[in-house]
Amino acid sequence: MLDPQKTSDETLASWLRLQAALALYPSIAKQALTATGHPAQALALAGRWKPDLALSTPRETEIQLRELKRLGACLLPLSSAHYPSRLFHLSDAPAVLSLLGQVDALGGPCVALVGARAATVYGKEVAFALGKALGAAGITVVSGLARGIDAAAHRGALAANGRTVAVQACGPNITYPPEHRDLAAEIQKHGAVISEFPPGAAPRRYHFPLRNRLISALSQVVVVIEARERSGSLITAEHALEQGVELMAVPGSILSPVSAGPNLLLRQGARPVLEPADILEQLSEWVPGTRALNHDCKTDADVRPEGLSPGSTALWEALSREPASAQQLATRLAKSTQQISLGLVELELEGAIERDRDGRFYPRTASRKGEPG
């Protein structure tokens, strides 16, 4: 591990130049570094193999070095004893990682929880519940800090005072999405935020598939919670299969587009997750004696609001039994759509329910009161 406060600027600059030039070509970087054992020599050799490499200017490297020190981030080169062992054996292992937070968070049992950014309430509740149960069991939750499923999984682990690791598709001095800056700071206190990209690197579209291979490789199990048939989460699933990582999926409605991905994986042989204990069963061969997981896959009991009219209370109780649209509630309760709509407005104003993307209403749980998606 290269601590910016204890490592010479010349050494740090050599690794930063290698990282900046070869972050998009990790296979070449690893081959060159394995052959030479030194970042400057590895960069020179890689330049002979790939003459069109874009090299950093001294000024750019100076700015990156300054940012690294300002952040207090450390560098984990491939040669470091702290480099994650699960990544080391990849043919396209990053030559160097930037890390903010706790270095030891990369060891121990890890489970990746991934899924759609445009997640449903159901998906986010499941991600939070699984993250919380795994965190309570001493298992590190790995995800990508994205909106939707990723953020809910990180928050679940943190709610249990567990460890979680976020893998970013940008430089360590950038938080993406920016509204997760506070979440990233909290993750650093209880885990780590890592990146294979140099300071200043923006979150480009082509960075995310690279990021996804690290999420799966860091983990013994990958769980896909919600995903469309063509999505980054299914790319993570493909990486898991190539890397020999156990693949699991959460079943979802056949009518929901964001359940098409996990349902497809289940058809192809992925193991289903019906409760947190299903994940522990898959971990058992790697993690003997892991603390027992909570079998209940709910985050918190739904919080019944006080002071509601009898009609709104009946609506809330109906939604607690099963989410529904306004029309479905009108049919179920034999009420007019106007009566139902008035009751739903009252519940929404109380913050007791929320509308999902499919038009159905759900009760909000204690864990999600005032929580951003």
C-alpha positions as CSV (number, residue, x, y, z in Angstrom):
1,M,0.0,0.0,0.0
2,L,1.3,3.4,-1.0
3,D,0.4,6.0,1.6
4,P,0.7,9.5,0.0
5,Q,2.0,10.9,3.3
6,K,4.8,8.4,3.6
7,T,5.7,7.5,-0.1
8,S,8.0,9.7,-2.3
9,D,6.3,11.8,-4.9
10,E,8.5,10.2,-7.6
11,T,7.1,6.7,-6.7
12,L,3.5,7.9,-6.5
13,A,3.9,9.8,-9.8
14,S,5.2,6.6,-11.6
15,W,2.1,4.6,-10.5
16,L,-0.2,7.5,-11.4
17,R,1.3,7.7,-14.9
18,L,0.8,4.0,-15.4
19,Q,-2.7,4.2,-14.1
20,A,-3.6,7.1,-16.3
21,A,-2.2,5.5,-19.5
22,L,-3.4,1.9,-19.0
23,A,-6.6,2.0,-16.9
24,L,-8.6,1.1,-20.1
25,Y,-6.1,-1.6,-21.0
26,P,-5.7,-3.6,-17.8
27,S,-4.5,-6.8,-19.5
28,I,-1.6,-5.0,-21.1
29,A,-0.8,-3.2,-17.9
30,K,-0.7,-6.5,-15.9
31,Q,1.5,-8.2,-18.6
32,A,3.9,-5.3,-18.7
33,L,4.1,-5.0,-14.9
34,T,4.5,-8.8,-14.4
35,A,7.4,-8.7,-16.9
36,T,9.2,-5.7,-15.4
37,G,8.1,-5.3,-11.8
38,H,8.4,-1.5,-12.0
39,P,5.7,1.0,-13.1
40,A,8.0,3.2,-15.2
41,Q,9.5,0.2,-17.0
42,A,6.1,-1.4,-17.4
43,L,4.8,1.8,-19.0
44,A,7.7,1.9,-21.4
45,L,7.2,-1.7,-22.4
46,A,3.4,-1.2,-22.8
47,G,4.2,1.8,-25.1
48,R,6.2,-0.5,-27.4
49,W,3.3,-2.9,-27.5
50,K,0.7,-0.1,-28.0
51,P,2.4,2.9,-29.5
52,D,-0.8,5.0,-29.5
53,L,-1.0,5.2,-25.7
54,A,-2.0,8.6,-24.4
55,L,0.6,9.6,-21.8
56,S,0.0,12.1,-19.0
57,T,2.0,15.4,-19.1
58,P,4.1,16.2,-16.0
59,R,1.5,18.9,-15.2
60,E,-1.4,16.4,-15.3
61,T,0.5,14.0,-13.1
62,E,1.3,16.8,-10.6
63,I,-2.4,17.7,-10.4
64,Q,-3.4,14.0,-9.9
65,L,-0.7,13.7,-7.1
66,R,-2.0,16.8,-5.4
67,E,-5.6,15.4,-5.5
68,L,-4.5,12.0,-4.1
69,K,-2.9,13.8,-1.2
70,R,-5.8,16.1,-0.6
71,L,-8.2,13.1,-0.4
72,G,-6.0,11.0,1.8
73,A,-6.4,8.2,-0.7
74,C,-3.9,5.4,-0.9
75,L,-2.7,3.5,-3.9
76,L,-2.8,-0.3,-4.0
77,P,-0.4,-1.5,-6.8
78,L,-0.5,-5.1,-8.0
79,S,2.7,-5.8,-6.1
80,S,1.3,-4.7,-2.7
81,A,0.6,-7.2,0.0
82,H,-2.7,-5.3,0.6
83,Y,-3.9,-5.8,-3.0
84,P,-7.1,-7.8,-3.1
85,S,-6.2,-11.5,-3.6
86,R,-9.5,-12.1,-5.5
87,L,-8.4,-9.6,-8.1
88,F,-4.8,-10.5,-8.3
89,H,-5.4,-13.7,-10.4
90,L,-7.5,-11.9,-13.1
91,S,-5.8,-11.7,-16.5
92,D,-7.1,-8.1,-16.6
93,A,-6.5,-7.2,-12.9
94,P,-6.0,-3.4,-12.5
95,A,-2.3,-2.5,-12.2
96,V,-3.2,-0.1,-9.4
97,L,-6.3,0.8,-7.4
98,S,-7.1,4.0,-5.6
99,L,-8.7,3.4,-2.2
100,L,-10.6,5.7,0.2
101,G,-11.5,4.2,3.6
102,Q,-10.4,1.0,5.3
103,V,-8.0,-1.3,3.5
104,D,-9.1,-4.4,5.4
105,A,-12.6,-4.0,4.0
106,L,-11.4,-5.8,0.9
107,G,-10.7,-9.0,2.8
108,G,-13.2,-11.4,4.3
109,P,-16.4,-12.8,2.8
110,C,-18.0,-10.5,0.3
111,V,-21.4,-10.6,-1.5
112,A,-22.2,-8.3,-4.5
113,L,-25.8,-6.9,-4.5
114,V,-26.5,-5.3,-7.9
115,G,-29.4,-4.1,-9.9
116,A,-31.3,-1.4,-11.8
117,R,-30.9,2.3,-11.2
118,A,-34.5,2.8,-12.1
119,A,-35.5,0.3,-9.4
120,T,-39.0,-0.3,-8.0
121,V,-39.9,0.2,-4.4
122,Y,-39.9,-3.6,-4.1
123,G,-36.4,-3.9,-5.5
124,K,-35.0,-1.2,-3.2
125,E,-36.7,-2.8,-0.2
126,V,-35.2,-6.2,-1.0
127,A,-31.7,-4.6,-1.6
128,F,-31.9,-2.8,1.8
129,A,-33.1,-5.9,3.6
130,L,-30.4,-8.2,2.1
131,G,-27.7,-5.6,2.7
132,K,-28.8,-5.2,6.3
133,A,-28.9,-8.9,6.9
134,L,-25.6,-9.6,5.3
135,G,-24.0,-6.7,7.2
136,A,-25.3,-8.0,10.5
137,A,-23.8,-11.4,9.7
138,G,-20.3,-9.9,9.2
139,I,-20.4,-10.2,5.4
140,T,-19.1,-7.3,3.3
141,V,-21.6,-5.9,0.8
142,V,-20.1,-4.9,-2.6
143,S,-21.9,-2.7,-5.0
144,G,-21.4,0.3,-7.4
145,L,-22.8,3.3,-5.5
146,A,-25.3,3.9,-8.3
147,R,-28.9,5.0,-7.8
148,G,-31.6,2.5,-7.0
149,I,-30.5,-1.0,-6.0
150,D,-26.8,-0.2,-5.3
151,A,-27.5,2.7,-3.0
152,A,-30.2,0.7,-1.1
153,A,-27.7,-2.2,-0.7
154,H,-25.0,0.0,0.7
155,R,-27.5,1.7,3.1
156,G,-28.7,-1.6,4.3
157,A,-25.2,-2.8,5.3
158,L,-24.6,0.6,7.0
159,A,-27.8,0.3,8.9
160,A,-26.5,-2.9,10.5
161,N,-23.1,-1.3,11.2
162,G,-21.7,-3.7,8.7
163,R,-19.0,-3.2,6.1
164,T,-19.6,-2.2,2.5
165,V,-17.4,-1.5,-0.5
166,A,-18.3,0.8,-3.4
167,V,-16.5,0.3,-6.7
168,Q,-16.6,3.5,-8.8
169,A,-16.3,4.0,-12.6
170,C,-14.5,7.3,-12.2
171,G,-11.6,8.8,-10.4
172,P,-11.4,8.8,-6.6
173,N,-11.9,12.6,-6.4
174,I,-15.3,12.3,-8.1
175,T,-18.5,10.9,-6.6
176,Y,-21.0,9.6,-9.1
177,P,-23.9,10.2,-8.9
178,P,-23.0,13.5,-7.1
179,E,-26.1,13.2,-4.8
180,H,-24.4,10.2,-3.2
181,R,-21.5,12.2,-1.8
182,D,-22.7,11.8,1.8
183,L,-23.3,8.1,1.3
184,A,-19.8,7.7,-0.1
185,A,-18.4,9.5,2.9
186,E,-20.3,7.1,5.2
187,I,-19.1,4.1,3.3
188,Q,-15.5,5.2,3.8
189,K,-16.0,5.1,7.6
190,H,-17.2,1.5,7.6
191,G,-15.7,0.1,4.4
192,A,-14.0,1.5,1.3
193,V,-14.6,3.3,-2.0
194,I,-12.2,2.0,-4.7
195,S,-11.4,2.8,-8.3
196,E,-9.0,1.7,-11.0
197,F,-9.2,5.2,-12.6
198,P,-6.9,8.1,-11.9
199,P,-7.9,11.3,-10.2
200,G,-10.0,13.5,-12.5
201,A,-11.3,10.6,-14.6
202,A,-15.0,11.3,-15.4
203,P,-17.6,8.4,-15.3
204,R,-17.6,7.5,-19.0
205,R,-20.0,5.0,-20.4
206,Y,-17.2,2.6,-21.3
207,H,-15.8,2.7,-17.7
208,F,-18.8,0.8,-16.3
209,P,-18.3,-2.6,-17.8
210,L,-14.7,-2.5,-16.5
211,R,-16.1,-1.5,-13.0
212,N,-18.6,-4.3,-13.1
213,R,-15.9,-7.0,-13.5
214,L,-14.3,-5.8,-10.3
215,I,-17.6,-5.9,-8.4
216,S,-18.0,-9.6,-9.3
217,A,-14.4,-10.5,-8.8
218,L,-14.3,-9.1,-5.3
219,S,-17.2,-11.3,-4.3
220,Q,-17.9,-15.0,-3.6
221,V,-21.5,-14.5,-4.6
222,V,-23.2,-12.0,-6.9
223,V,-27.0,-11.4,-6.4
224,V,-28.9,-9.6,-9.2
225,I,-32.0,-8.0,-7.6
226,E,-33.6,-6.1,-10.5
227,A,-32.4,-5.6,-14.0
228,R,-33.7,-5.2,-17.5
229,E,-32.7,-7.9,-20.1
230,R,-30.0,-5.6,-21.5
231,S,-28.3,-3.9,-18.6
232,G,-25.0,-3.4,-16.7
233,S,-26.2,-5.8,-14.0
234,L,-26.4,-8.6,-16.5
235,I,-22.8,-7.7,-17.6
236,T,-21.8,-8.2,-14.0
237,A,-23.6,-11.5,-14.0
238,E,-21.6,-12.5,-17.1
239,H,-18.4,-11.6,-15.4
240,A,-19.4,-13.7,-12.4
241,L,-19.9,-16.7,-14.6
242,E,-16.6,-16.2,-16.3
243,Q,-14.8,-15.8,-13.0
244,G,-16.4,-18.8,-11.4
245,V,-18.4,-16.7,-8.9
246,E,-21.7,-18.1,-7.6
247,L,-24.6,-16.3,-9.3
248,M,-28.0,-15.8,-7.6
249,A,-31.1,-13.8,-8.5
250,V,-34.2,-12.4,-6.8
251,P,-37.4,-13.5,-8.5
252,G,-39.7,-10.7,-9.6
253,S,-43.1,-10.0,-11.3
254,I,-43.3,-11.4,-14.8
255,L,-45.1,-8.1,-15.7
256,S,-42.2,-5.9,-14.5
257,P,-39.5,-5.0,-17.1
258,V,-36.9,-4.6,-14.3
259,S,-37.6,-8.2,-13.2
260,A,-36.9,-9.6,-16.7
261,G,-33.2,-9.8,-16.1
262,P,-33.2,-11.8,-12.8
263,N,-36.0,-14.0,-14.0
264,L,-34.0,-14.8,-17.2
265,L,-31.0,-15.7,-15.0
266,L,-33.2,-18.0,-12.9
267,R,-34.4,-19.7,-16.1
268,Q,-30.7,-20.2,-17.1
269,G,-29.8,-21.8,-13.8
270,A,-29.0,-19.1,-11.3
271,R,-30.0,-19.9,-7.7
272,P,-33.0,-18.0,-6.4
273,V,-32.8,-15.8,-3.3
274,L,-36.1,-16.0,-1.3
275,E,-34.6,-15.0,2.0
276,P,-31.1,-13.9,3.3
277,A,-30.3,-17.4,4.5
278,D,-30.2,-18.6,0.9
279,I,-27.1,-16.5,0.4
280,L,-25.5,-17.8,3.5
281,E,-26.0,-21.4,2.2
282,Q,-23.9,-20.5,-0.9
283,L,-21.2,-18.8,1.3
284,S,-20.9,-21.7,3.7
285,E,-18.0,-23.5,1.8
286,W,-15.9,-20.3,2.0
287,V,-17.1,-18.9,5.3
288,P,-17.5,-21.6,7.9
289,G,-19.0,-20.3,11.2
290,T,-20.4,-17.1,9.7
291,R,-22.9,-15.5,12.0
292,A,-26.5,-16.6,11.3
293,L,-28.5,-14.5,8.9
294,N,-31.9,-13.2,9.7
295,H,-34.5,-15.2,7.8
296,D,-36.9,-12.3,7.7
297,C,-36.4,-10.4,4.4
298,K,-38.3,-7.3,5.6
299,T,-36.4,-4.1,6.5
300,D,-38.7,-2.7,9.2
301,A,-42.3,-3.0,10.1
302,D,-44.5,-0.6,8.1
303,V,-45.3,2.4,10.3
304,R,-49.0,3.0,10.6
305,P,-49.6,6.8,10.6
306,E,-51.7,8.3,13.3
307,G,-54.7,10.6,13.1
308,L,-56.0,9.4,9.7
309,S,-59.6,9.2,8.7
310,P,-61.2,5.7,8.9
311,G,-61.2,5.6,5.0
312,S,-57.5,6.4,4.7
313,T,-56.7,3.9,7.5
314,A,-58.5,1.2,5.5
315,L,-56.5,2.1,2.4
316,W,-53.2,1.9,4.3
317,E,-54.1,-1.5,5.7
318,A,-55.1,-2.7,2.2
319,L,-51.8,-1.5,0.8
320,S,-49.9,-3.2,3.6
321,R,-51.3,-6.5,2.6
322,E,-50.6,-6.0,-1.1
323,P,-49.5,-2.9,-3.2
324,A,-52.1,-1.8,-5.7
325,S,-53.0,1.0,-8.1
326,A,-55.9,3.4,-7.4
327,Q,-58.2,1.4,-9.8
328,Q,-57.3,-1.9,-8.2
329,L,-58.0,-0.5,-4.7
330,A,-61.4,0.9,-5.9
331,T,-62.3,-2.6,-7.1
332,R,-60.9,-4.4,-4.1
333,L,-62.6,-2.1,-1.5
334,A,-65.8,-1.5,-3.6
335,K,-65.3,2.3,-3.5
336,S,-65.4,5.0,-6.2
337,T,-62.1,6.0,-7.8
338,Q,-62.7,9.6,-6.5
339,Q,-63.0,8.3,-2.9
340,I,-59.8,6.2,-3.3
341,S,-57.9,9.1,-4.8
342,L,-58.8,11.4,-1.9
343,G,-57.6,8.8,0.6
344,L,-54.3,8.3,-1.3
345,V,-53.6,12.0,-1.4
346,E,-54.0,12.1,2.4
347,L,-51.6,9.2,2.8
348,E,-49.0,10.7,0.5
349,L,-49.2,14.0,2.3
350,E,-48.5,12.1,5.6
351,G,-45.5,10.4,3.9
352,A,-47.1,7.0,4.7
353,I,-47.1,5.7,1.1
354,E,-45.3,6.2,-2.2
355,R,-46.1,5.6,-5.8
356,D,-43.9,3.2,-7.7
357,R,-43.0,3.5,-11.4
358,D,-45.7,0.9,-12.3
359,G,-48.4,3.1,-10.8
360,R,-48.9,1.0,-7.7
361,F,-48.8,2.4,-4.2
362,Y,-46.7,1.0,-1.4
363,P,-46.5,1.7,2.3
364,R,-43.3,3.4,3.3
365,T,-41.2,1.6,6.0
366,A,-39.4,3.2,8.9
367,S,-36.0,2.6,7.2
368,R,-37.1,4.6,4.1
369,K,-38.7,7.6,5.8
370,G,-37.1,10.6,4.2
371,E,-34.5,8.5,2.5
372,P,-33.4,9.4,-1.1
373,G,-33.6,6.7,-3.7
